[in-house]
Amino acid sequence: METVIRPPQVLNQDETTSNEAELVLPELEDPDWMHHARQIAQTSFWAVARRLPRLVGEAIGVAWATSRRDTITSIGLNIAAGVMTTFGLLATTRVLTELFAAGPTPDRVRAALPALLLAAAAVMAKGGLTIAAGWAQARLVPQINYRVELRMFEVTTAVDLAAFDDAGFAEEMDRARDRGMREAASIVDHTVNLITGVVGVLATAAAVAVIQPILLPCLLLAAVPEAITAVRVARRQYLNLLARITRRRRMWMLANLMANRHTAAEVRSYQMREFLLGEYRRMMNSETRADLDLVRSQTATRVLGASAAGLASFAVYAVLGGLLLTGWVALAAAATALLALQTAHTSLGVAVFATNSLYEDALYYQDYRDFLDRARLRTLPAGGEPAAGFDTIELDQVSLRYPDTDTPAVDKVSLTLRRGQVVALVGENGSGKTTLAKLIAGLYRPTSGTIRWDGVDTADLDPHSLGSHIAVMTQDWWKFPFTVRQNIRIGRHDRPAHGPGPSLEDAARAAAAHDMILDLPYGYNTLLDREFKNGHDLSGGQWQRLVAARSLYRDARLLVCDEPSAALDARAEHAMFQHLRRHPDRLIVLITHRLANVRHADQIYVMRDGQLVQQGNHDELMAQGGLYQELFNLQASGYLSDASSRTAQHS
Ligand SMILES: Nc1ncnc2c1ncn2[C@@H]1O[C@H](COP(=O)(O)OP(=O)(O)OP(=O)(O)O)[C@@H](O)[C@H]1O
């Protein structure tokens, strides 16, 4: 079965309709988590059955590692319930034998009574055991989910940052998160169901073998067409799901655009309502047609299945009749065999469905396992010398090339930074400033060259203790959906409230954020997420002040500030740069396009195409001429009158 991805549908060649055609959304590509779908659709049931022992072993391993007690309980009680099935059937034969015996009815009923009580007790015991087994099984699911999710996030937060630039890694992570992670509990669930189904069939077979072994082939005769029909129905359902998945994703995407706080303003300002509703209607129409087709084809499959089952039952009845007539089987045994067939039928259905589902889910679960293995290779090993801080940071021929790119973003850069300095990185967009700053901050490891803290290669230092001396105000900060207080404290969440370093308020004041925070409805306790009750949002500039407060609260020896004032008003920017001044204990690395802010820096490094092209202080660089002078004068000209601007540009 192939999922067909069609190009955008062109309605007509003339100009009026080609506009409409351009508006038709292209079909979406198969999502990553669908990549096993074709493999599943094309695998035969027997191929699946062959892999079963390994899959079952794996699932039991997952369950065992999560809770031995619940694993033993759910499997053990299911087996005990199967034993009760055998007892029940044997007791039923006894009841029927007594009832079909010669003699007056009251005597026959009296004789059947003990066996009847036994049969009733077996049914009750089976019911109780099944419920208890279901309880243990249901207890396993959340425990497994919790364990698997935690493992996933332990790994995703430990891998090095560069892993996220690798498209292959990102795709594997999405696959593992989308489905792989969820399937761990499913494979355990399906395995227990499979065991339950198989135990049910075996228990029935055992009862039949005790009653009359010659009836066993009858059980088989009824079971085979049942099994084939169950597989076909399950497969058809799955293929139908595949065929509809692209459309359903599109509908989900459209629904999300029409009922979403983040898109609401644009949907209104571009008056997209009719366009979106039209697309949604179009999708709904074809979805409805697909639903009707599905119902029709399912009915056809069921008719075929029911006919096959009917024929099988007919054949079984014929065989049973023959055995009765020839005296091979007693009437009571034949009647019990019919009951046994019903029980076996249900158990078989459960086992077949569980096998199909187990196979499918196990493929996705493997994605999760593969991702964990891959992530382990990308996790920086703990250990190494503890980093005690630095007096100098030295970059020696440092380069970094992002994955799948031809040119290095930072190319053989050598420089020395000293504690107590304010250093600026300047240059045009894409020149490599942020990448260099991330290398200095230890967020990336160089692809070649060495970074040394007081002469020690940072690769030999313990990554955790190295990171504890660094704070980074990133350019692309995230709006963490926490309270204001938490948003600042996560800068150094493990510092006790009255521990060393600036207090929460001091950090907020230094970032010109304190007054703004006090004006919020709940002050420092205001939750910064509109999607929760009493949540609040901030303007871009207010957020940036908060991010600055967080970095200052971190109070690290190395403070890297990437465009710390891009969204700030003039007053807040002035206040912030007053704070980002020389401090004997701190090295500040500053990236900004507003060159007025770097005039007082001790050293300014000018970058172009990943390389350092100039360095010096402001006066030296202005005297040198070149890129820095050109950029500075261009910016300065915006603040001058026309006449002085011309003079500045020509100076
Ligand atoms: N994660 C990434 N993966 C691949 N290439 C990247 C990545 N980040 C940046 N680049 C590329 O590396 C080069 C340097 O980017 P960088 O962000 O360091 O420049 P920048 O000088 O900080 O730019 P800007 O002034 O616009 O912030 C650019 O060509 C950019 O496209």
The ligand as a Tripos MOL2 file, in Angstrom:
@<TRIPOS>MOLECULE
LIG
   31    33     1     0     0
SMALL
NO_CHARGES

@<TRIPOS>ATOM
      1 N1         22.7590   26.1820   13.6710 N.pl3     1 LIG1
      2 C1         23.3160   26.4890   12.5070 C.ar      1 LIG1
      3 N2         23.4310   25.5520   11.5360 N.ar      1 LIG1
      4 C2         24.0120   25.8530   10.3620 C.ar      1 LIG1
      5 N3         24.5010   27.0650   10.0540 N.ar      1 LIG1
      6 C3         24.4110   28.0300   10.9840 C.ar      1 LIG1
      7 C4         23.8070   27.7940   12.2470 C.ar      1 LIG1
      8 N4         23.8700   28.9440   12.9640 N.ar      1 LIG1
      9 C5         24.4690   29.8530   12.1820 C.ar      1 LIG1
     10 N5         24.8010   29.3110   10.9950 N.ar      1 LIG1
     11 C6         25.5030   29.9530    9.8960 C.3       1 LIG1
     12 O1         26.7930   30.3270   10.3750 O.3       1 LIG1
     13 C7         27.1540   31.6040    9.9140 C.3       1 LIG1
     14 C8         27.4730   32.5210   11.1030 C.3       1 LIG1
     15 O2         26.2790   32.6940   11.8480 O.3       1 LIG1
     16 P1         26.2620   33.5340   13.2040 P.3       1 LIG1
     17 O3         24.9270   33.3820   13.8030 O.co2     1 LIG1
     18 O4         27.4250   33.1430   14.0220 O.co2     1 LIG1
     19 O5         26.4620   35.0090   12.6410 O.3       1 LIG1
     20 P2         26.3130   36.4040   13.3820 P.3       1 LIG1
     21 O6         27.5300   37.1920   13.0140 O.co2     1 LIG1
     22 O7         26.0730   36.2150   14.8300 O.co2     1 LIG1
     23 O8         25.0300   36.9940   12.6600 O.3       1 LIG1
     24 P3         23.9320   38.0600   13.1850 P.3       1 LIG1
     25 O9         24.6050   39.3870   13.2600 O.co2     1 LIG1
     26 O10        22.9070   38.0390   12.1090 O.co2     1 LIG1
     27 O11        23.4430   37.5910   14.4920 O.co2     1 LIG1
     28 C9         25.9840   32.0960    9.0630 C.3       1 LIG1
     29 O12        26.3050   31.8600    7.7130 O.3       1 LIG1
     30 C10        24.8260   31.2370    9.4840 C.3       1 LIG1
     31 O13        23.9620   31.0330    8.4120 O.3       1 LIG1
@<TRIPOS>BOND
     1     1     2 1
     2     2     3 ar
     3     2     7 ar
     4     3     4 ar
     5     4     5 ar
     6     5     6 ar
     7     6     7 ar
     8     6    10 ar
     9     7     8 ar
    10     8     9 ar
    11     9    10 ar
    12    10    11 1
    13    11    12 1
    14    11    30 1
    15    12    13 1
    16    13    14 1
    17    13    28 1
    18    14    15 1
    19    15    16 1
    20    16    17 2
    21    16    18 1
    22    16    19 1
    23    19    20 1
    24    20    21 2
    25    20    22 1
    26    20    23 1
    27    23    24 1
    28    24    25 2
    29    24    26 1
    30    24    27 1
    31    28    29 1
    32    28    30 1
    33    30    31 1
@<TRIPOS>SUBSTRUCTURE
     1 LIG1         1 GROUP 0 **** ****
